[in-house]
């Protein structure tokens, strides 16, 4: 009898504990997803109707007109093009630099190894700060160029160390046997290391792509006055920052046209969705990789 | 692998002194794959440090280095006499401390909660959802936060619905709320992402410890307190040291994007100050002095945190 009461009490306490746990999960899920769903609903709702307010997570008067309007507007297409270009170029070049550096510092026989890895590690701690960096970019005549999106951040020590710790897990015997077969270091990198580090490369590619896609401050600082080089995030920033949302907010005169057709609020919401969707499509499928990558990086550093 | 690597290393090492160049040629691909990037990193990571000299000069753009006029610590004196500076410093310290405390404890708590979920599919789903805000830009997050906190936003809607307030509150226009909004947004964005490392550390704890605790009659809360938390102790401490090192280099993205002229007395932080009162006004020397101040305090905090924790706990990042 006595043991029975203890048991049922234990069962009861476990279930309240579980209820509590699931309640927290439910709150976190709602608080995380609601803002996105709300914005999505407004972006798909008729602009005039949205002004009435009270929209939650589904559109009241469904329409695609908001999207048609913003995409018909040329400035946004330039932004989209530049954003895609910098994401592709930045990711590819970042992957090449990080994987090559990681391969060289993973090689215990490489005589420049200590120097290279120390030199890289220090870059994580030293930073000249905003203004010296700006002066450097200006002296290199990179203001108002596409290169400023890709070149300054080319080498990232953090990414190198994540890939390197992954390479350390690959048996060295593979490299040795390739060498016996007459492969040089380049062939080993290209034929042995790259195919085997795919999971780590996927993680780094995700980090690089998201970083490039989300960047806006470099556009603001260096290319704000080069309309042909602005990015989607920068355009969104400008629209969101303008509280008055009048002509100056978004490419001057042209935007007045857009605003006349749909309300500024609808423009903001539709662009927000446009910049968020690519991320939404990509990251869940790479989850397995980036969780592993983050964990490896943390354990090593 | 270690043995093979050691063998490869020791063999040439014996002859290395003289045959440096021969090995260099043998390892030419390794050099070709690393040195160009090292040169790159030198330009973009180390060269800006040279720019620190600007803070001690009356820097005029376009002039050769030797033609600049040296003024010693004048700009630092100017900085320390600027009343605005102390306001900025207060904001920086307040927001970074709040972010440190909230951004540090909430992910640990959330990781503990996630670890107690028994249904793997529910756990996976919630984790995937919680990573989402990490991947969207601060531009988008600032837009979402502003939207949710607007007078017709969901927060005001709920509070009015519960009759807790009669009038919608203009959250974004209230300076005294700005620090909380920034901290809250930060937690909202990074909470899920920051659990990754803790969950990995938790999964490294041996299941036999939990079995033993169960046999001893410990409930789940007791197991969390006596096994899970001590099990991730060193992870927590190392991450804490790193966060303290980044304490005042909190950046300015959030403050730039969430702030507005109405709350600028609470939103201005060191980097923003350098941007607005240095770069935008062309006062490069003054702005650089702010950057230097920021870097030195950061390094100082990192070493102090590392030293203190080393003493107390024998954990260290260096």
Interface residues (C-beta under 8 A of the other chain):
Chain A: X10 X13 X14 X17 X18 X21 X22 X24 X25 X28 X29 X31 X32 X33 X34 X35 X36 X38 X39 X53 X54 X56 X97 X100 X101 X103 X104 X105 X107 X108 X109 X110 X111 X112 X116 X119 X120 X122 X123 X125 X126 X127 X128 X129 X130 X131 X132 X133 X134 X135 X136 X138 X140 X151 X152 X153 X154 X155 X157 X171 X172 X173 X176 X184 X185 X186 X189 X210 X213 X214 X215 X216 X217 X233 X236 X237 X240 X241 X243 X268 X269 X272 X275 X276 X279 X280 X283 X284 X287 X291 X294 X295 X298 X299
Chain B: X1 X4 X5 X6 X8 X9 X12 X16 X20 X23 X24 X27 X29 X30 X31 X33 X34 X35 X37 X38 X40 X41 X42 X43 X44 X45 X46 X47 X48 X49 X50 X51 X52 X54 X61 X110 X113 X114 X116 X117 X118 X122 X125 X126 X127 X128 X129 X130 X131 X132 X133 X135 X136 X137 X138 X139 X140 X142 X143 X144 X145 X146 X147 X148 X152 X154 X188 X191 X192 X196 X197 X200 X219 X220 X221 X235 X249 X253 X256 X257 X260 X271 X274 X275 X278 X279 X284 X287 X288 X290 X291 X292 X294 X295 X299
